[in-house]
Amino acid sequence: MRGNDLTKGPVMSTMLRFAFPMILGDLLQQCYNIADTLIVGRFLGTNALAAVGSAFSLMTFLTSIILGLAMGSGTVFSMYFGKKDEMGLKESIIASFVILGVVTAILNVLVFISIDWIIRALQIPVELVSLMREYLLVIFLGLVATFLYNFFASLLRALGNSLVPMLFLAFSAVLNITLDIWFVAGLDWGVSGAAWATIIAQYLSGIGIAIYARRKFPDLLGFDRSVRLRRDAMHEIASFSSLTCLQQSIMNLGILAVQGRVNSFGPVVMASFAAGVKIDAFAYLPVQDFGNAFSIFIAQNHGAKEKERIRKGIKTAFIVSSAFGIVLSLVVCIFASPLVGLFIDDPSSASLVIEEGVRYLRIEGAFYALIGILFLLYGLYRAIERPGMSVVLTIISLGLRVVLAYALSSIPALGVDGIWWSIPIGWVIADAFGIIYYVAKQK
């Protein structure tokens, strides 16, 4: 059974070598969203930027369902790979593919049936409804591509290969940006052009990585009469994946709920939030991916019963993630204004949008180390077969964020700043709970 064994070698260098392609790959994936936002904001104006920004929060929620299922499956794949159990790995791959495929098909039907209800639920201002609908009708077609890419990327990463998923993302990111410019600026297709550029790039990435995985691992993905779709394999994948999916969905549902409150403040705040969130997500994505790489590292070693290596990995990961988060905070807070300005080219509202976007980044962006620790806690509990604890931490973090966003923003002296402050408050309380729980269990 070929692959990269993470149960051997120096802990820090092994973890960082594995994490780096994941970080780079997802930074490139953010180029999908950055390209849409940047080009739409500059060529189509503030209203189009606000519509695409709100759609981004919705699509993040939907793709988080697929991503959560894939991440949960990846944990199971990693444990079987660590155990050197090839038959168990094959059966879990089949079970995972069936579950993810069925869920994706159901999601595709539901979103198209419910599109008008979704727009109303997001409290989209009347002047943005047609733009939002135009964008969503196209972007929803990309859910199948999201399924293909995330399933095969999770499998390859579980086998210790984080480089190939990054290479496919690099290709699709470049293609996405090229098509964005052509469709929006050249052909004048409007917001639907940005959506078409994204899904074309996603499909090429998803189909490409599927073909690569099939050719690289014919022993795992080829036809084998002895491998069956067994009930216990389905149950195992469903147990891990459903909890990880629930965690990811709650996380993004909370963000979506906050988006609804942001929308109530009008197009200027919506546009500033759309720009700020893209910068914000781009900035803390490295610590999120480091947390996912850390989870695979722990899962392989958990499967191999390498307890001392797990302890060393936890200590190393917390030091690296915290240090990186502090550096990110400094960079974003110092360069907040020019970063937000990249997305705005509408003279009538530019100064107001930039001012609000900077305030968002300097409140929320000062605490990236806290979200880095939270991602590590999510990955740790998922890898040691306690994914339910990741769900609990997500509920604490996001539940507080939603409640505080509505409560604090209702205070006249705070206004929209109350939404921005609700985010780091949720992080710090969830971190404290997760660490205290782990220490108590160790004792």
C-alpha positions in Angstrom: 0.0 0.0 0.0 1.9 3.0 -1.3 1.8 6.4 0.3 3.7 8.8 2.6 4.0 7.4 6.2 3.7 10.2 8.7 4.4 7.9 11.7 8.1 8.2 11.1 10.8 10.9 10.9 11.3 14.2 12.9 7.9 15.5 14.1 8.2 19.2 13.2 9.8 18.8 9.7 7.4 15.9 8.8 4.3 18.0 9.8 5.5 21.1 8.1 6.5 19.3 4.9 3.1 17.7 4.7 1.2 20.9 5.7 2.9 23.3 3.2 1.3 22.0 0.0 -2.1 22.0 1.7 -1.6 25.6 2.8 -0.4 26.7 -0.6 -3.2 24.8 -2.3 -5.9 26.3 -0.3 -4.4 29.8 -0.7 -4.7 29.2 -4.5 -8.2 28.0 -4.0 -9.0 31.3 -2.3 -7.8 32.9 -5.6 -11.1 31.6 -7.0 -13.0 33.8 -4.6 -10.5 36.7 -4.6 -10.6 36.8 -8.4 -14.4 36.9 -8.5 -14.6 39.6 -5.8 -11.8 41.7 -7.2 -12.9 41.7 -10.8 -16.6 42.0 -10.0 -15.9 45.0 -7.6 -13.8 46.8 -10.1 -15.8 46.2 -13.3 -19.4 45.8 -12.1 -19.6 48.1 -9.0 -20.6 48.0 -5.4 -24.0 46.3 -5.8 -22.5 43.4 -7.8 -19.7 43.1 -5.2 -22.3 43.0 -2.4 -24.4 40.3 -4.2 -21.4 38.1 -5.0 -20.1 38.5 -1.4 -23.4 37.3 0.1 -23.4 34.4 -2.4 -19.9 33.5 -1.2 -21.2 33.0 2.4 -24.0 30.8 1.1 -21.7 28.7 -1.1 -19.3 28.4 1.8 -22.1 26.9 3.8 -23.1 24.4 1.1 -19.6 23.3 0.2 -18.9 22.9 3.9 -21.3 20.0 4.0 -19.4 18.2 1.3 -16.0 19.3 2.7 -17.0 18.1 6.2 -18.0 14.6 4.8 -14.7 14.4 2.9 -12.7 15.5 5.9 -14.4 12.9 8.2 -13.8 10.2 5.5 -10.1 11.3 5.3 -9.7 10.7 9.0 -10.9 7.1 8.6 -8.7 6.7 5.6 -5.7 8.0 7.6 -6.3 5.6 10.5 -6.6 2.5 8.2 -3.4 3.6 6.4 -1.6 4.0 9.7 -2.8 0.5 10.7 -1.6 -0.9 7.3 -5.1 -2.4 6.8 -5.6 -2.3 3.0 -8.9 -4.1 2.9 -10.4 -1.8 5.5 -9.2 1.2 3.5 -10.7 -0.1 0.3 -14.1 -0.7 1.9 -14.1 2.8 3.6 -13.3 4.4 0.2 -16.3 2.8 -1.5 -18.6 3.7 1.5 -17.4 7.3 1.5 -17.8 7.7 -2.3 -21.4 6.5 -2.1 -22.3 8.7 0.9 -20.8 11.8 -0.6 -22.3 11.2 -4.0 -25.8 10.8 -2.6 -25.6 13.9 -0.4 -24.3 16.0 -3.3 -27.2 14.9 -5.5 -29.7 15.8 -2.8 -28.1 19.2 -2.2 -28.2 20.0 -5.9 -31.9 19.3 -6.1 -32.7 21.2 -2.9 -30.8 24.4 -3.7 -32.4 24.9 -7.1 -35.9 24.2 -5.7 -35.3 26.7 -2.8 -33.4 29.5 -4.5 -36.0 32.2 -4.1 -36.6 31.2 -0.4 -32.9 31.3 0.2 -32.6 34.8 -1.2 -35.5 36.0 1.1 -34.0 34.3 4.1 -30.7 36.1 3.6 -32.5 39.5 3.7 -31.0 40.6 0.4 -31.9 44.3 -0.4 -34.4 44.6 -3.2 -31.9 46.2 -5.5 -29.6 43.2 -5.3 -32.1 40.3 -5.7 -31.8 40.0 -9.5 -28.0 40.0 -9.3 -27.9 37.5 -6.5 -30.3 35.1 -8.4 -28.3 35.4 -11.6 -25.1 34.4 -9.8 -26.6 31.6 -7.8 -28.3 29.9 -10.8 -24.8 29.3 -12.3 -22.7 28.8 -9.2 -25.0 26.0 -7.9 -24.0 23.9 -10.9 -20.5 23.5 -9.4 -21.5 21.4 -6.4 -20.7 18.1 -8.2 -17.2 19.4 -9.0 -16.7 20.3 -5.3 -17.6 16.7 -4.4 -15.1 15.2 -6.9 -12.2 17.4 -5.9 -12.7 17.2 -2.1 -13.3 13.4 -2.1 -10.1 12.6 -4.1 -8.1 15.3 -2.4 -9.0 13.9 1.1 -8.0 10.4 -0.1 -4.6 11.5 -1.4 -3.9 13.6 1.7 -4.8 10.6 4.0 -2.2 8.6 2.1 0.3 11.3 2.8 0.2 13.1 -0.6 -0.6 16.7 -0.1 1.3 17.9 -3.2 -0.9 16.7 -6.0 -4.1 18.3 -4.7 -2.2 21.6 -4.6 -1.0 21.2 -8.2 -4.6 20.7 -9.5 -5.7 23.8 -7.6 -2.9 25.8 -8.9 -3.9 25.0 -12.5 -7.6 25.7 -11.8 -6.8 29.0 -10.0 -4.9 30.4 -12.9 -7.6 29.2 -15.3 -10.3 30.8 -13.1 -8.6 34.2 -13.1 -8.1 34.1 -16.8 -11.7 33.2 -17.5 -12.9 35.8 -15.0 -11.2 38.6 -16.9 -12.4 37.2 -20.3 -16.1 36.6 -19.3 -16.6 39.7 -17.1 -14.4 42.4 -18.6 -14.1 41.1 -22.1 -17.5 39.5 -22.9 -19.5 41.6 -20.5 -21.4 38.6 -19.0 -21.8 40.3 -15.7 -22.0 38.4 -12.4 -22.9 35.2 -14.2 -19.6 35.4 -16.1 -17.7 35.3 -12.8 -19.8 32.2 -11.7 -19.1 30.4 -15.0 -15.4 31.1 -14.7 -15.4 29.5 -11.2 -17.3 26.3 -12.1 -15.4 25.6 -15.3 -12.1 25.7 -13.3 -13.6 23.6 -10.5 -14.8 20.9 -12.9 -11.4 20.6 -14.6 -9.8 20.3 -11.2 -12.2 17.7 -9.9 -12.2 15.5 -13.0 -8.4 15.8 -13.3 -7.6 14.7 -9.7 -10.1 11.8 -10.0 -8.2 10.5 -13.1 -4.9 11.0 -11.4 -5.9 9.1 -8.3 -7.4 6.2 -10.3 -4.2 5.8 -12.3 -1.8 6.3 -9.3 -3.6 3.9 -7.0 -5.2 1.2 -9.1 -4.9 -1.3 -6.2 -7.2 0.9 -4.1 -9.5 2.4 -6.7 -9.6 -0.5 -9.3 -12.3 -3.1 -9.5 -11.9 -5.8 -6.9 -14.6 -8.6 -6.4 -13.6 -9.2 -2.8 -14.4 -5.6 -1.8 -18.0 -4.9 -1.0 -20.2 -2.0 0.2 -20.5 -3.3 3.8 -22.9 -2.0 6.4 -20.3 -1.5 9.1 -18.0 0.4 6.7 -20.9 2.7 5.8 -21.7 3.1 9.5 -18.1 4.0 10.4 -17.8 6.5 7.6 -21.2 8.0 8.3 -20.4 8.3 12.0 -17.1 10.2 11.4 -18.3 12.2 8.4 -21.7 13.2 9.7 -20.1 14.8 12.9 -17.4 16.5 10.9 -20.0 17.6 8.4 -22.2 18.9 11.2 -19.2 20.8 12.7 -18.4 22.4 9.3 -22.1 23.2 8.6 -22.7 24.7 12.0 -19.5 26.8 11.5 -20.7 28.2 8.2 -24.4 28.3 9.1 -23.3 30.7 11.9 -21.4 32.8 9.4 -24.4 32.8 7.2 -26.6 34.0 10.1 -24.1 36.8 10.8 -24.2 37.6 7.1 -28.0 38.2 7.5 -27.4 40.7 10.2 -24.7 42.4 8.1 -27.1 42.7 5.2 -29.5 44.6 7.4 -27.0 47.5 7.5 -27.2 48.0 3.7 -25.0 47.7 0.6 -22.0 49.7 1.9 -21.5 47.5 5.0 -22.2 44.4 2.8 -19.5 45.4 0.3 -17.0 46.2 3.1 -17.8 42.8 4.8 -17.5 41.0 1.4 -14.0 42.5 0.9 -13.0 42.1 4.5 -14.0 38.4 4.7 -12.0 37.6 1.6 -8.9 39.1 3.1 -9.7 37.6 6.4 -10.2 34.1 5.1 -7.1 34.4 2.9 -5.1 35.4 6.0 -6.2 32.7 8.4 -6.4 29.9 5.8 -2.8 28.8 6.5 -3.6 28.1 10.1 -6.8 26.3 9.1 -4.9 24.1 6.7 -2.1 23.5 9.2 -4.9 22.3 11.6 -6.1 19.9 8.9 -2.6 18.6 8.2 -2.1 18.2 11.9 -5.3 16.1 12.1 -4.1 13.7 9.4 -0.7 13.5 11.2 -2.4 12.6 14.5 -4.9 10.2 12.8 -2.1 8.2 11.1 -0.2 8.0 14.4 -3.3 7.2 16.4 -3.9 4.3 14.0 -0.3 3.2 14.5 -0.7 3.7 18.3 2.3 6.1 18.5 1.3 7.9 21.7 4.6 9.7 22.4 4.7 11.0 18.8 1.2 12.3 19.2 2.2 14.2 22.3 5.2 15.8 20.6 3.0 16.6 17.6 0.5 18.5 19.7 3.1 20.6 21.4 4.9 21.4 18.1 1.6 22.3 16.3 0.4 24.7 19.0 3.7 26.6 19.0 3.9 26.9 15.2 0.2 27.8 14.7 0.3 30.5 17.5 3.4 32.1 16.1 2.1 32.2 12.6 -1.2 33.6 13.7 0.5 36.5 15.5 2.5 37.4 12.3 -0.6 37.3 10.2 -2.4 39.6 12.6 0.4 42.2 12.4 0.5 42.1 8.6 -3.3 42.4 8.1 -3.7 45.2 10.7 -0.9 47.3 9.3 -1.9 46.9 5.7 -5.7 46.8 6.2 -6.5 50.0 4.2 -4.7 49.1 1.0 -5.9 45.5 1.2 -9.6 46.5 1.3 -8.9 49.1 -1.4 -8.0 46.4 -3.8 -11.6 45.4 -4.1 -13.2 48.8 -4.5 -13.3 51.0 -7.6 -16.6 52.8 -7.2 -15.8 56.5 -6.4 -19.2 57.2 -4.9 -18.8 54.7 -2.1 -15.1 53.8 -2.0 -14.1 55.8 1.1 -17.1 54.5 3.2 -16.5 50.9 2.1 -12.8 51.0 2.9 -13.3 52.7 6.2 -15.7 50.0 7.4 -13.6 47.2 5.9 -10.5 48.4 7.8 -12.5 48.6 11.1 -13.6 45.0 10.6 -10.0 43.7 9.9 -8.4 45.6 12.8 -11.0 44.2 15.3 -11.3 40.6 14.0 -7.8 40.4 12.4 -6.0 41.0 15.6 -6.9 37.6 16.9 -5.8 35.1 14.2 -3.8 33.1 16.8 -7.1 32.3 18.6 -8.7 30.8 15.4 -5.4 28.9 14.7 -5.7 27.2 18.1 -9.4 26.4 17.5 -8.5 24.7 14.2 -5.9 22.6 16.0 -8.5 21.5 18.6 -11.0 20.6 15.8 -8.3 18.5 14.1 -7.1 16.9 17.3 -10.5 15.7 18.5 -11.4 14.4 15.0 -8.2 12.4 14.8 -8.4 10.8 18.2 -12.0 9.5 17.4 -13.9 12.2 19.3 -15.4 14.2 16.5 -18.3 15.1 18.7 -16.1 17.4 20.7 -15.2 19.3 17.6 -19.0 19.9 17.1 -19.3 21.1 20.7 -16.5 23.6 20.2 -18.0 24.8 17.0 -21.4 25.3 18.7 -19.8 27.3 21.4 -17.8 29.5 19.0 -20.5 30.1 16.4 -23.4 30.1 18.8 -21.8 32.9 20.8 -20.9 34.7 17.6 -24.5 34.8 16.3 -26.0 35.7 19.6 -23.5 38.4 20.3 -23.6 39.8 16.7 -27.3 40.5 17.1 -27.1 41.6 20.7 -24.1 43.9 20.5 -25.0 45.5 17.2 -28.3 46.5 18.7 -26.4 48.7 21.1 -26.4 52.2 19.5 -22.8 53.0 20.8 -21.5 49.9 19.0 -23.7 49.4 15.9 -22.0 47.2 13.3 -18.8 47.1 15.4 -20.7 44.7 17.7 -20.8 42.2 14.9 -17.0 42.4 14.4 -16.3 42.0 18.1 -18.6 39.0 18.4 -16.1 36.9 16.3 -13.0 36.9 18.5 -15.1 36.6 21.7 -16.5 33.4 20.4 -13.0 32.1 19.5 -11.5 32.8 22.9 -14.3 31.1 24.9 -14.2 28.0 22.6 -10.4 27.7 22.9 -10.6 27.9 26.7 -13.2 25.2 26.8 -11.4 22.9 24.4 -8.0 23.1 26.2 -9.5 22.7 29.7 -11.4 19.6 28.5 -8.3 18.0 27.0 -6.1 18.8 30.1 -8.8 17.4 32.4 -9.1 14.2 30.4 -5.3 13.7 30.4 -5.1 14.0 34.1 
